[in-house]
Amino acid sequence: MDFDRSIVIPLVRTADRQRTDADPLDYQAWPHDHRQLIDDLWALALAHLPTLHTYERAVNEKARLAGRTLEPWRAILAVALWLEHHDPQNRLRRITRRLRDDGYTLDTTENGLWERLEGLSVRYQTERSDLETDDLTVLVIRTLCIWTTHKITQAIRRGDNPSTFVVTTDEVVTFAKAIAEKDDGEPATITHRQIGRALGHMRLAPLPRPGGQGSRRWKFTLDDLARWNTAYGLPLPRILEPPPPDYSPSLLRNFEPPPPDEFGG
């Protein structure tokens, strides 16, 4: 499956028999004649297709996503803009309620279709790593972020501020299998050969092995991690974000990292 051009929609279990037993191929159960509906939608699309290029350009300018992360959302967001432009009575606006991070304060806002879908496209990026666990490159990037987080918290305790790291294929395989197992994946299918190829495709710099023996070593920087996370629409752990201009390692010597987990402390 090409995740870069797809949007994964998780299915939620329900006790509603009308929903669980519904079969999209049972056209008799449709509330409208399916053939007429399809014909009408095709006619609508073809009639307005020339004007949608304008809305597509507007999406490229207004959307917070860009590049490959925007690609599967571009058509959806363009149609949302087009529908809002043809909705002078604001029938597409909805009241939305969302809990704040404190867990008990409820914010109420009125949003249009574009705002809701564009916001959804951004929030989807924080969840896609959980939905797209079959993408090996995404798994490797997540692995490097977790591995680097452990290394950098240890360095902060010593008052250091590293920006370049060296990881072995063995370490990446070990961490990747732990992540896959935690995500109910298939860690047994992750091999050194697969991980090595993924690291090579990501253009990590290979380093000589001591005495020509042992696991292959790879060098990367925090800038590399930020670039990969941005390219794949993955959230970058806060501790790996670029430090502020007034940052001093000595200020963080008492920093307490997250408690150790199954990936090692």
C-alpha positions, 0 to 999 in steps of 0.5 A: 500500500502506498501510504504517501498517496492514501488516507487510512481510515480506522474502523471503529467497532459498534453494536449498531446492527444496522451499521455492522450488517450494512453491505455497500454492494447491497444496492437495495439497502441504499437510500437512493438509486445507486446508479442515478446517484453515481451518474449525477456525481460524475456529471457534477464533477465534470461540469465543475472540473475546469474551475477546481484548478483555482481552488487547488492553487488556493489550497497550496497557498492556505494549507498548513501541510505541504509536499507529500503530506498534502498530496492525498488531501489536496483534492479533498480540501479543494472541493471543501473550498469550492463547496464553501464558495457556493454556500452563501447561507453557511449551511456547511458551518458546524458547532464543534466542541473540543477539550483542551489539554487540561482535560476538563475545559471545553472550547466551543467554536463554529467552523466551516467545512474548510476549517474542519477538514484542514484541521483534520488533515493536520491532526491526522499527521500525529496519528498516521504513524500509529495507522501506517505501521507497515511503512518500514521507513516510517518505523525506522524514523520513529525508531531513530527518534526514540533511540536519540531521545534516550541518548540525548537525555543521558547527554543532558544529564552530563551537561552535553549538547550533542547534535551528531549521533552514531547508531548501529543496525543492531540497535535500530533492529532491536528498537524497531522490533520493540516498537512493532510489538508494542503496536501489535505489529509483526516484529519477527518480519523485521530483518537486518537486511530490511533495516540496512536498506531503509537506512541506506535509502534515507542517505545516512552516512555509513561509518567504517566498522572497527576492525571491519567487524560488527554491525554496520554503523550510521551517522546522522544529525538532529537536522536529519531527524527534523527533515525526515519527520517533516517529510513524512508528516511525523511529530518530532519529540520536543526534546529533539527540536532545535534549541533556543538561542539562549540555550545552555547545557548547564541549565539542564543538568538536573533534567529528569528524562521520562521513566525507562520503558521497554526500549531500555533506560 
